[in-house]
């Protein structure tokens, strides 16, 4: 099936109740109206903010996916506590996304972009403590992200910033303007990609000091997981894998009765799985009209691939310098797995799963839980995108670059590994653009 220029039919622009409730609860968390640790029961939230219990449950599930609330079975749902390690994780990801988008954009910075950077730099200088301080800091760097035009990456970025806004409110963070802001503007004006990245890095180091966190990380207590897989999770994985493998095609209707017959599971678990997949952009739901596999459009495919490259780049930058000996052995094994899958010419979901495991291993070495989360968020979107005819990846090139990137990582050459990833990303995105040129051509991954 050829890749459609745009998803069709276009869903009418309207705000669903669950989306309105999600925004209301999110705003209450970020403003401090709902304090860290506050209990969030369906009944209490429905009474306080309006909406049905079903819409509240959907909102809390989405906010749990964003990391703003914590759901513990048989214990309850609470607003996540502000913790230094989570603030550090968010800043590392924010910095990585900003540096990548700056590289994508730097040659195309306009006079209008520079004017907005200067205007927002002044707003940052004069910002009031708390939420306002973080909000205008974000508005400054959003000039770059907005111009890149990757809607998926921007959605992820918005979720990441929310953790910093919440921390800023709790800690009363004052103005985040520093002299390095002027260096960022100067590098952007001179179209100096390397200088812009250095200036951003220097500014974020001082921002981290304001939040009282160390971007280099430190010892952290390991997160305990039960390893238990619930029935609703099994249903979710079954439907998700059918979508990412292309068995369920873009635009295909998902009828509850047919899924019950297919999986033999309860309607409740199917509805929960479809709602999760809707949050993850793999399923499209319009109440009282239809539920279907999300249509694929050219820009969406490119956005997913570029977002994955951005998070892979962060994993390399943060994880490669922190490898222990056991990490090196694991990475070699995982790289061999990618090469074996590529040589066998398997379907995209198989070799991408191997590559995703390689990225996760780097993220573990970086000790960044949030990075692992967004790698997981990108993986099914990219698998689905590359399962569509016309979006194939050059497997010989992929295998060659994985081997060379891994050699650089194991040699302790993180910067070389990042440069190799940039080369591969530019070539892969160019191939996708050539196969399916969008209305406005996307920029290569940074």
N, C-alpha and C positions, 0 to 999 in steps of 0.2 A: 504494500500500500504506500503510495507516495506521501511524503510529509506535507500536510496542509499548510498553507501560508499562515492562517490564523485558525484558532479553535472555533468550531461552528456547530450548532448555533450558539450565539453569544447569550449568556444568561443575563436576564434583566438586572440592572444595578439596583439592589435593594438591600437593606440591612436586616438580617435574620435576627430573631430574638436571642438566640444563643450567642451571636456575635456581639450584640449590644450589651448583654450581660457580661460577657468576657471583658469588653472594654471598660465597663463600669467597675468591675472587681479589680482589674489590673490597675486602673487609675487610683483606686482606694488603697491598694498596696503600695504603689509608688509614692503617693502623697503622704503615707504614714497613717492614714485614717484607719486602715487595717494594719496593726503593728506586727512585727515579726513574732511568730509563735502563736498568733491568734487562731483560735479554733474556727473552722469553717464547715458547719453542718448545712445540709441541703435546706433544712427548714429555716435556720437562722439567716442564711444568705438570701433566700427567697423573700423573707419578711423585710430584710434591711434594704435590699436593692431591687425588689420586684422580680417578676418572672416566675415561670413554673419550676418545679423541682427538676423536671427533665432538662430544661434549659440551663439550670444551675449546674447540674451534674456534667453536662457537656462543656460548660465554661470551665469548671474546675479541672476536668480532664485535660483541656487544652493548656491551661495555666500550669498544670503539672508537667506537661511536655515542654513548656518553656522554662521550667525550673523555679517558678515563683511560688508554687505551693508544693507541699509534700503530702503524698497520699500513702497511708500505712493501713493495710487491710486489718480490720477488727480493732483498729486504734482510732482512726479518724484522719481528717484532712486539716492541715495547718499552713499558715503563711510561713514560708521558709525563713529561717533565721539568717541574718546577715553574718557571714563568716569571712575572715580574711582570705582563706584559700579560694573561695568562690569569687571574691572581688578580683583576686590575682588572676584567676582563670579568665574572667571576663575581659580584663585589661589586656591580657596576652592575645586573646582572639581579636579584640577591637583593634589593637595595634597591627596585627597581621593582616586583617582585612583592609585597613587603611593604607598600609604600605603596598599591598597588592593592587588596590584600586588606583593609587597614585601612579604606579608604574603603567597601568593600562591607559591612564588619561594624560600623562604629563605632556606628551607632544601636542595634545589638543586643548590645552588650557586656554580659555578665551579671556579677553579683557573683562568681560562681564563676570567670569568666575573669579578673577583676581579682585575685582571690586567687592564682590560678596565676601570673599575671604577677609579682606581688610575691614569691612563693616562688621562682620561677626567676631573678628578678633577684638574690636573695641567693645562689643557687647560682652565678650568673655571677661575683659578687664574689669568691667563695671558690675558683674553679676553678683546678685545677693547669695548668701550662703545657702547650702542645701540643694533642693531639687533644681532651682534656677541655675546654679553654678554648673551642674553636670549637663543640663539641657542646652545651655549656650555653647559649652565645650563640644557637645555632639553636633550642634548646628554648624559649627565651624568646619569640622571634618566631613559633614554630610554634603558639603558643596562638591567634594570629589566623588563620593559614592553616588550621589544623585546623577551626576553627569555621565557616569559609566553606564547607567541604565539597566543594571541587572536586578530585576524585581525580586528574584529568589534570594540573592545574596543580601539585598536590602532588608527583606523580611527577617532573615537570620540575624542581621546586624541589629535590627530594632529589638529583637528578643534579648540579645546580649547586652545592649545598652540599658535595658530595664533593670538589670542587676546593679549596674553602677548608679542609676538614679535612686534606687532603693537605698543603696549604701550611702550615697550622698546625703539623702534625707536624714538617715539615722546618725551619721557622723557629723553633719553640719559642715560639709566640705565648702571651703571658701573658694574664691576665684582661682581658676585653673590656668589663667593666662601667665605665661612665662616668656622671657626674651626669646626662647626657641621658637615661639609662634611666628616671630618676624622672620626667622631663618626658613621656616616652612614656606611662607609667602614668597620670600626671595628666590628659593629654589624652584618653586612652581613658576614664577615669572621668567626665570632663565631656562625653563624646560630641562632642568638638571635632574634626571631620574635618580641617580645614586645620591646626590646631595639632598634631594627631597626625602628619600628613605632615611638617611642619617638624621635629618632634622626632626622627622616624625619620631624616630627612635629616641632621640635625646629629650624631646618634649614628654613622651610617655614615661620615661624614667623619672621625671620630676612629678608627673601626675601620680605615679605610683607612690611616691613619697608622701604626697598629700593624703592618699588613702591609707597610708601606713602599711603598705605591702611591698614585698620584694618580688620583682618580676622574674628573678632567677630561681625563685621557688626555694623549697627546703623540705624538711622531713614532714610527712603527713601520715596520719593513721590510715591504714588501708580500709577501703570501703568493703563492708561485709555484704555479700549477696547470698540468698538462699539457694539459687539455682532452680527453684521450683517454677515450672511452666504451667500456668492455668489453662483451662479449656478455652477461654476467650482468647488467650494468646495463640493457641494452636490454630484457631479459626482465622485469626488475624494473619498469621504467617502463611497459611494456605492460600488465602485470597491474594495477599501481597505478592507471593512468589508467582502465582498465576499471571498477575499483571506484569511483573518485571521480566518474566520469561516471554511475554507476548502471547501467552495462551488466551488471556482475556485482552482483546485488542482495544486501542483507544476509541472511546465513544460507545463501546458495547454496554448495553443495559445490564444492570445487576438486579435481578429479581429475587426477592427473599425466598419464595417458594422453591426456586431452582437451586439456590445455594443450600437450603435445608436438605433437599434431595441429594445434592452432591456431597456435602460434608456430614450429613446426619447429626447436625448440632442444633442447639436451641436457637430460637429466633432472637432471644436476648443477646446471646454471644455474637450472633451475626450482626445485629444492629450496632453493638459496641465496636466490633472490628471495622465495620464500614465507616463509623463516625471517626475512628482513629485514622483510617486511611484518607478520609476527607481532610482532616487536620494536616495530613502529610502531603496533600496535593495529588494523591494518586487516584482519588475518587471524587466525583462531583455529585453533590446532593442538592436537589431543589425540592423542598417540601411540597407534597401533593402533586408533583409532576414526574420526577424521575430520579433514579440513582444510577450512575454509570461510571465506567472507567474514564478518568479525566482525558479529554481530547489532547492530542499532541500537536503543538505548533512549533515552528522552526526556532523562534526566539527562545521558547521554553526549553527546548533541547539544549541549545547553546548555553543558556543560563545555568542549567543543572551541571553540565560538564565543567564550565568555568568555576562554579562554586566548589566543586570537588577539588579542582586543581588548587584553589586558594587554600582550602583546609589541609591539603596534602603538603603544600609549601610551608604552612605553619607547623605541621607535625615534623617536617624535616628540620626546620630552623630551631625548634624547641627541643625535639627529642634526640636528634643525632649527637649533640654535644654532651648528653647525659647518659649515654649507654653504659650499662654494666656488662660484664662478660657474658652472662646468660642471655642478655638482650641481643648481643651480636650473633650468638648461635641461633636464636629464634628467628632473627631477621634473615639470616642466610637460608634457613629452612623455608621461610615464607616466600622469599624471592625465588627459590628453586621451584616452589609450588606454582607461582605465577608463570614462570617460564615453561613448566610442564603443561599447564593449561593452554598457554598460547600455542605451543607446538602441536598440541592435539586438535587445535582449531575448534574448541568447544564454543557453546553459545555464550554471549556476553555476560550473563549473570554468573557463570562459573569463574571465568578469569577475573571479573571485577570483584567477586567475593574474595578471591585470593589476594588481589591488590588491596582491598579494604582491610583485610587482616594485617597486611604489612603496615598500612597507615595507623591502625589501632595500636599496634605494637610500639610504634614511634610515639603515639600520644600517651601510652602508658609510661614510657620512659620519661616523657616530659611531665608526667604527674599532673595531667590536665584533664579532669573528668568532663568538663564542658566541651573540650575539643573532641573527645571520643563521641559525645552525644551528637555533635553536628556532622561528624564523619558518618555516623549511623543514619542521620537524616538525609544526607546526600546520596548514600549508596543505592537505595531502591529507585530514586529518581533517575540516576544515571543508568542503572541497569535497564529500566523501562525505556529510556530514551534510545539506548544503543541496540535495543531489540527490534527497533523499527527499521524496515528496509530503507536503505539510503543513508544510514547513519553509522555504517560500519567503521571500525577503527583498523588502521594498518597494524596487523598483529606482529609482523616482523619488526616494525619500528618500535612497537610497545615492548616487545621482549628485549630488544637491544638497549633501550633506555632504562628499563628496570634493572638490567644487569649492571649498567654503568652507574646508575644512581646508587645501587646497593654497594658497589665497590667503593664509591666515594664516601658513603655513610660509614662503612666498616673501617675505612682509612682515617676517619676523624675529620674529613673534609666536608663539613656541613655546607659551606658556601658554594663549593663546587657541585654538591648534590642539588642545591636549590637552583643553580644556573642550568644544570642539565634538565631539571624539571621544567624550567621556563622554556627551554628549547623545544622539549617534547610537547608542552602545552600549546605553544604557538603553532607548531606543525599540525597537531590534532584539531585544534579549533579552525585553522585554515582549511583543512580537509572537509570539515563539517559545513563550513560556510560555502565552500565550493560546491558541495553536493546539494545543499539546500540554502541558497542565499536569502537571508531575511530582508525585510523591507529596508531596515537600517542596519548595516553590517555591524556585528558585535565586535568588541575589541578583544585581543588575545588576553589570556589569563596572565596575571602578574606573578 
